[in-house]
Amino acid sequence: MEHDKHNYIELFNEFSILLCAYLMNVFLEGVAPATFMTQVGWAFMSFSIFNILINVVCLILDQIYESALLVRNKKALKEKMRIVVLRLQNLKTINKHNKNNLSYIQ
């Protein structure tokens, strides 16, 4: 699943670059009217800023998700360690009893 998400982000970035490259062709030709070139320039900047914002949002959400997984895994490890400590205490209690007298087992 993680790779799929990264693949979608990569595809989005590639299409954004492709779109910006097509928009830049207007400036390379130089035959379009100035008002049209201004509008294409604004469109180019809008697509670029949109791409940057989407990538930043994905990065922040990914960091939040990774942090949540880390906290969940630490809680699970803490619970496992608590169970191990309880089992060790039970074993110590069992070892204290006389092994010949098994009356404590019911």
Sine and cosine of phi, psi and omega as CSV:
sin_phi,cos_phi,sin_psi,cos_psi,sin_omega,cos_omega
0.00,0.00,-0.63,0.78,0.00,-1.00
-0.87,0.49,-0.64,0.76,-0.01,-1.00
-0.94,0.35,-0.57,0.82,0.03,-1.00
-0.89,0.46,-0.67,0.74,0.00,-1.00
-0.89,0.45,-0.68,0.73,0.01,-1.00
-0.92,0.39,-0.56,0.83,0.06,-1.00
-0.91,0.41,-0.65,0.76,0.03,-1.00
-0.91,0.42,-0.64,0.77,0.03,-1.00
-0.91,0.42,-0.67,0.74,0.03,-1.00
-0.89,0.45,-0.67,0.74,0.05,-1.00
-0.89,0.45,-0.68,0.73,0.04,-1.00
-0.86,0.51,-0.70,0.72,0.02,-1.00
-0.90,0.44,-0.67,0.74,-0.01,-1.00
-0.91,0.42,-0.68,0.74,0.03,-1.00
-0.92,0.39,-0.56,0.83,0.06,-1.00
-0.91,0.41,-0.67,0.74,0.04,-1.00
-0.90,0.44,-0.67,0.74,0.02,-1.00
-0.88,0.47,-0.71,0.71,0.01,-1.00
-0.89,0.45,-0.69,0.72,0.02,-1.00
-0.91,0.42,-0.59,0.81,0.04,-1.00
-0.91,0.42,-0.64,0.77,0.06,-1.00
-0.91,0.42,-0.62,0.78,0.03,-1.00
-0.93,0.38,-0.53,0.85,0.00,-1.00
-0.94,0.34,-0.37,0.93,0.03,-1.00
-0.88,0.48,-0.48,0.88,0.03,-1.00
-0.88,0.47,-0.63,0.78,-0.02,-1.00
-0.97,0.26,-0.48,0.88,0.00,-1.00
-0.95,0.31,-0.57,0.82,0.00,-1.00
-0.94,0.33,-0.72,0.70,0.05,-1.00
0.96,0.29,0.22,0.98,-0.02,-1.00
-0.98,-0.19,-0.12,0.99,-0.03,-1.00
-0.98,0.20,0.46,-0.89,0.07,-1.00
-0.89,0.45,0.39,-0.92,-0.07,-1.00
-0.89,0.45,-0.62,0.79,-0.01,-1.00
-0.91,0.41,-0.63,0.78,0.04,-1.00
-0.92,0.39,-0.65,0.76,0.02,-1.00
-0.91,0.42,-0.57,0.82,0.06,-1.00
-0.90,0.43,-0.70,0.72,0.02,-1.00
-0.90,0.43,-0.65,0.76,0.04,-1.00
-0.91,0.41,-0.60,0.80,0.06,-1.00
-0.88,0.47,-0.69,0.73,0.05,-1.00
-0.91,0.41,-0.63,0.78,0.05,-1.00
-0.90,0.45,-0.67,0.75,0.03,-1.00
-0.87,0.49,-0.73,0.69,0.00,-1.00
-0.91,0.41,-0.61,0.79,0.01,-1.00
-0.90,0.44,-0.71,0.70,0.02,-1.00
-0.91,0.42,-0.61,0.79,0.01,-1.00
-0.92,0.40,-0.71,0.70,0.01,-1.00
-0.91,0.41,-0.65,0.76,0.05,-1.00
-0.87,0.50,-0.69,0.73,0.02,-1.00
-0.88,0.47,-0.72,0.70,0.00,-1.00
-0.89,0.46,-0.70,0.71,-0.01,-1.00
-0.89,0.45,-0.68,0.74,0.02,-1.00
-0.89,0.46,-0.68,0.74,0.01,-1.00
-0.91,0.41,-0.63,0.78,0.03,-1.00
-0.92,0.40,-0.68,0.73,0.02,-1.00
-0.89,0.46,-0.69,0.72,0.03,-1.00
-0.88,0.47,-0.63,0.77,0.02,-1.00
-0.90,0.43,-0.71,0.71,-0.01,-1.00
-0.91,0.42,-0.71,0.71,0.02,-1.00
-0.89,0.45,-0.60,0.80,0.03,-1.00
-0.91,0.41,-0.64,0.77,0.03,-1.00
-0.92,0.40,-0.63,0.77,0.04,-1.00
-0.90,0.44,-0.69,0.73,0.01,-1.00
-0.89,0.45,-0.70,0.71,0.01,-1.00
-0.90,0.44,-0.62,0.78,0.03,-1.00
-0.91,0.41,-0.64,0.77,0.02,-1.00
-0.90,0.43,-0.65,0.76,0.06,-1.00
-0.89,0.45,-0.65,0.76,0.01,-1.00
-0.89,0.45,-0.69,0.72,0.02,-1.00
-0.90,0.44,-0.68,0.73,0.01,-1.00
-0.89,0.45,-0.67,0.74,0.00,-1.00
-0.92,0.38,-0.59,0.80,0.05,-1.00
-0.92,0.40,-0.63,0.78,0.05,-1.00
-0.90,0.44,-0.67,0.75,0.01,-1.00
-0.90,0.43,-0.66,0.75,0.02,-1.00
-0.91,0.42,-0.64,0.77,0.02,-1.00
-0.89,0.45,-0.66,0.75,0.03,-1.00
-0.91,0.42,-0.65,0.76,0.04,-1.00
-0.90,0.44,-0.65,0.76,0.02,-1.00
-0.91,0.40,-0.59,0.80,0.05,-1.00
-0.89,0.45,-0.65,0.76,0.03,-1.00
-0.92,0.40,-0.65,0.76,0.02,-1.00
-0.89,0.45,-0.67,0.74,0.02,-1.00
-0.89,0.45,-0.67,0.74,0.04,-1.00
-0.89,0.46,-0.66,0.75,0.03,-1.00
-0.90,0.43,-0.64,0.77,0.05,-1.00
-0.90,0.43,-0.64,0.77,0.05,-1.00
-0.89,0.45,-0.64,0.77,0.04,-1.00
-0.90,0.43,-0.65,0.76,0.04,-1.00
-0.90,0.43,-0.63,0.78,0.04,-1.00
-0.90,0.43,-0.63,0.78,0.02,-1.00
-0.91,0.41,-0.66,0.75,0.02,-1.00
-0.91,0.41,-0.64,0.77,-0.01,-1.00
-0.93,0.36,-0.39,0.92,0.02,-1.00
-0.94,0.34,-0.49,0.87,-0.04,-1.00
-0.96,0.29,0.44,-0.90,0.05,-1.00
-0.92,0.39,0.77,-0.63,-0.06,-1.00
-0.96,0.29,-0.33,0.94,0.03,-1.00
-0.99,0.16,-0.49,0.87,-0.01,-1.00
-0.98,-0.18,0.96,-0.29,-0.03,-1.00
-0.97,-0.23,0.49,0.87,-0.04,-1.00
-0.94,0.33,-0.32,0.95,0.00,-1.00
-0.96,0.26,-0.24,0.97,0.05,-1.00
-1.00,0.01,0.81,-0.59,-0.01,-1.00
-0.88,-0.48,0.00,0.00,0.00,0.00
